[in-house]
Amino acid sequence: AGRLVRVLAKTGQSKRALEEMQELVKTQRQPKMLLLYADLLLKEGKAKEAENVIGDLRTTDPENVEGLMILGKAQAAQKRYDDALNTLKELSTIDPQNALALFETGEVHLATGSILRAELFYKRSLERNPRFALGELGMAKIEKMRKDRSKYLSHLEAAKRLDPANELILNEIEKSKK
């Protein structure tokens, strides 16, 4: 059943995937199902609902790294940046090598206009994993804000080389052509 939901989500049928998940989680409340459900909710713009699902998960698995990541993203999507930063800080305490958590922290700082803090966390994500495409994407965003087109395109190209199918990177590449 979980496979069907993943296939539906990957083929762009996210609304149907979400409907299937709603039925599944009524009977199957395992962490993997709850994580998949929360992720689908978040992708459908239902951040508060995703946060509630992760709240349920945290009652039995409070240090679930993937759950904390979704929670931080959900809080940021609701513009609750301080909560998002606290959640991501908690995640980094549990898993200090998590480059994605550092990237997401950079994203929150960027959303609040704290460019230097965002840059610091993007650089830290690349220190943890020099082949981390999203870290390069973050650095591209910083250079774009600084209006350094050459460095912006260089970081963007590095990100694409590292993860050519990443939607966030592909979206930024499209923006760069405008």
Number of C-alpha atoms within 10 A of each C-alpha: 9 15 8 12 22 17 13 17 17 11 10 10 13 19 15 13 22 23 13 17 24 14 10 17 15 8 8 12 14 11 18 14 17 23 21 22 26 28 25 23 24 20 16 13 13 16 23 17 15 28 23 14 23 27 17 15 23 15 9 11 13 13 15 16 18 17 27 27 21 24 27 29 28 29 21 21 18 15 14 14 20 15 16 25 22 13 21 26 18 18 22 20 11 14 13 13 15 17 24 21 28 26 28 25 29 28 24 27 21 18 15 14 11 13 17 13 17 26 23 16 24 30 21 19 28 21 14 16 15 14 16 20 25 26 30 27 26 28 27 28 24 21 20 17 12 12 11 12 14 12 17 22 18 16 24 26 19 19 26 21 12 16 16 13 10 13 10 12 22 16 10 15 17 9 9 13 6 5
